[in-house]
Amino acid sequence: MKPRPKSISQPAYTSSAREANVEGKVRVEVSVDESGHVTAARLLSGLGYGLDEAALEAARRASFEPGTRCGKPVAATFSIAMRFSL
């Protein structure tokens, strides 16, 4: 079973992204250990204007219920999307 999010904070808009009216999704690959802590976050597709960095920081601060295999917690890597809309 895949890890389930406990808490993922919405990343903050940057002022340059607001001025440019940038909207869309930032996709981040997240690695979670057996205890549900994020061990790595990597950008898969971004929007620029500082939104990529904000999404990566939010992903690193997120917490998850660990994934399981045969009822035992396991490490997992998966992707999440963070939506930015004005």
C-alpha positions as semicolon CSV with decimal commas, in nm:
position;residue;x (nm);y (nm);z (nm)
1;M;0,000;0,000;0,000
2;K;0,125;0,350;-0,083
3;P;0,204;0,600;0,193
4;R;-0,090;0,825;0,284
5;P;-0,044;1,194;0,359
6;K;-0,095;1,307;0,719
7;S;-0,014;1,672;0,656
8;I;0,104;1,859;0,349
9;S;0,108;2,237;0,377
10;Q;0,010;2,444;0,074
11;P;0,325;2,613;-0,059
12;A;0,322;2,993;-0,059
13;Y;0,296;3,194;-0,380
14;T;0,596;3,411;-0,457
15;S;0,545;3,777;-0,542
16;S;0,707;3,732;-0,886
17;A;0,466;3,445;-0,966
18;R;0,166;3,660;-0,862
19;E;0,286;3,951;-1,077
20;A;0,326;3,717;-1,376
21;N;-0,015;3,549;-1,307
22;V;0,148;3,204;-1,309
23;E;-0,085;2,912;-1,238
24;G;-0,047;2,536;-1,275
25;K;0,094;2,225;-1,110
26;V;0,437;2,145;-0,977
27;R;0,511;1,771;-0,966
28;V;0,750;1,646;-0,700
29;E;0,892;1,298;-0,645
30;V;0,898;1,217;-0,273
31;S;1,084;0,938;-0,092
32;V;0,939;0,835;0,244
33;D;1,107;0,604;0,496
34;E;0,949;0,329;0,708
35;S;0,845;0,580;0,974
36;G;0,669;0,816;0,730
37;H;0,936;1,087;0,722
38;V;1,036;1,244;0,391
39;T;1,395;1,153;0,314
40;A;1,421;1,315;-0,031
41;A;1,222;1,540;-0,264
42;R;1,303;1,597;-0,631
43;L;1,139;1,823;-0,889
44;L;0,975;1,639;-1,180
45;S;0,806;1,933;-1,354
46;G;0,785;2,293;-1,246
47;L;0,655;2,641;-1,319
48;G;0,952;2,862;-1,228
49;Y;0,915;3,201;-1,053
50;G;1,021;3,044;-0,720
51;L;0,719;2,813;-0,710
52;D;0,933;2,503;-0,769
53;E;1,142;2,579;-0,461
54;A;0,828;2,651;-0,253
55;A;0,675;2,317;-0,358
56;L;0,996;2,127;-0,277
57;E;1,013;2,289;0,068
58;A;0,647;2,203;0,138
59;A;0,710;1,843;0,027
60;R;1,011;1,814;0,260
61;R;0,799;1,936;0,555
62;A;0,513;1,693;0,480
63;S;0,443;1,389;0,692
64;F;0,297;1,058;0,582
65;E;0,167;0,734;0,720
66;P;0,425;0,486;0,590
67;G;0,348;0,253;0,304
68;T;0,302;-0,111;0,390
69;R;0,381;-0,444;0,230
70;C;0,237;-0,758;0,391
71;G;0,134;-0,542;0,687
72;K;0,487;-0,414;0,756
73;P;0,600;-0,052;0,705
74;V;0,826;-0,003;0,403
75;A;1,008;0,286;0,237
76;A;0,848;0,415;-0,083
77;T;0,903;0,668;-0,360
78;F;0,608;0,830;-0,539
79;S;0,505;1,158;-0,699
80;I;0,270;1,428;-0,575
81;A;0,132;1,736;-0,750
82;M;0,096;2,076;-0,586
83;R;-0,151;2,311;-0,753
84;F;-0,097;2,686;-0,768
85;S;-0,398;2,898;-0,858
86;L;-0,471;3,266;-0,807
